[in-house]
């Protein structure tokens, strides 16, 4: 279906010159480097650069129209149109929905938000849905999948244009459902403002992204915006298992309270898996999951609740969970035949780090050894908090580098150390590979080693450069040095 400019911009308040009104639109872009003949370029003021600086470049590449947020004195081109509302992020979401014809209306959709657990819950849910024969796409932190095609992810929730494009690809490729991780940035920056969900799922809330949100109240209020994006008969599901969860009238809840719609009991956490009983409105079901850690039980319960709302029976969902292989970088076991557990986890917030370390301590027959750092150019208020958490919960804590970005790694480490009480003696190793090697070198039978912070990431950001770095590879290298047979 060909869209012409006047139809694309209908209802936006933008004045379209008669000569441009019936021009066919072949594509949309907010990056001038991705403009081709027939495209509409939307200039957005970003955090690092301003799209208005690239208007001439977009026109030179063949854009039939440019949408600016303000009059642009640098050009007199009649193709530069001004958005009177002044917010091109909202505009981009709207015209992307028009151009790609609201693909979310042609499939079952689930949006998952919360500080922790989004990725695991999303992947467990996709596994359940696909086990019932329904081809399902996913948009999230460890990568997007559309019609079986893997698409690398640079952020948890991409921009509105990319969301609409990926979801249209899903529909066209036979996907009947889409599971999407929805970050607070996406909700605040209008990335999902036009998307509608059959199920909106809230996992939990804890401190994170206070470099972006001024307060925790603002962070929570932003997360709650997901509940306004459900379809007419959409369902809201809320995890009640940690403090601060929002009480949403008419919502379904999952947790350990007697009054939860999906109640969790009989929790057992073991070295290589977990089990529990899930009490549903229908019946009670035993559930096993291969991934260790109590938090994976909550993720599985939330995924089962969502699957049931989409039409899967609770019995089938519980059975499917038992064969779920796990999510890359989420309590991912690196097993080379050693007598101790080594797990790589994405935990990069105070709450996530505390939870993964407490679970590691429960699994450890002897010592818990932790390796972690904090990212640069991000919320520095959580650094001393995470330092204290590591010191209090691990028998041995290595403080190292994460993604320092443009900050001095040693300055970040000093901020982490500032939160550690004097009675603890953490080990400092700036080089992350060396910190992992030392942790593996000291590990003995019955110990548990947790490498936290980067999880599935296969890079490290030094300054503005990305270098290849994978915690799992570094663990295998360290285990190989000790004589264990690892596939490198």
Protein Blocks (a to p, Z undefined) as FASTA:
>chain_A
ZZdfklmmgonlpacdfklmmpccfbdcfbfklgcehiacdddddfkbcfklmmmmmmmn
opabdcdfbdcfkbccfklccdfkopaklmmmmmmmmmnopmllmcccdddedjehklmm
mmmmmmmmmmnopacddddfkocceehiacddfbfbdcfklmmmmmmmmmmnopabdcdd
ddfklmmnommmmpccfbdcdfbdcdehklmbmbfklmmmmmmmmmmmccfkbccdddfk
bghiacdehiacddjbfklmbacehiacdfkbccdddddfkbccddddfbgcjklmmmmm
mmmmmmmmnopafklmmmmmmmpgbjehiapacdehiabdcdddfbfbfklmmmmmmmmm
mmpmbbccddddddehiafklmmmmmmmmmmmpmbdcdddfdeojacfklmmmmmmmmpc
fkbccdddfblmlmmmmmmmmpcehiacddehjlmaccdcehjaccdddfklmmmmmmmm
nopacdZZ
